[in-house]
């Protein structure tokens, strides 16, 4: 067989770009269409989002931190500050309306705000329990010290009684000796 002559077997090259370009099995690589591939991925993602959240549209509301004097502060969602002020006018007493502060905050800041409030609330509970525990320990220590003082007082009274008895005995014994002389 002639080595220059092309063979009819597909072999390792097959109908691909690595096959001999002169032979009958000369292959070709199709042009890849990346745009169609990307569009297909986007469509698949949209289909998935529709299945997961069928009637959910993205919220267009912004977060505002509202501070009302005498009441406190909170986060309220609204389209704009003017709409928020109108809503607040309907629900807040007239004498509190003038000092209301409205500040636009980003979602991360709102999350931090709620986390700080949660931690503060948890700290207050912990502090109250800790304070009760400290008070209880202090009362127990006071009770123990009172018992120690009471015992010490009883010991001193017993010592005083024994001393007075011994002095009385000595005095009687001395008086008896004086009488015998």
KAHU-V193046 format. One record per run of one state. SS is the DSSP state (H for helix, E for strand, C for the rest). FROM is the first residue (numbers start at 1). TO is the last residue. Records with the same first field share a line. If there is no record, write none. Layout:
BEGIN
SS=FROM-TO / FROM-TO
END
This chain:
BEGIN
C=1-33 / 53-61 / 69-71 / 79-80 / 92-93 / 98-100 / 106-106 / 181-181
H=34-52 / 81-91 / 94-97 / 107-180
E=62-68 / 72-78 / 101-105
END
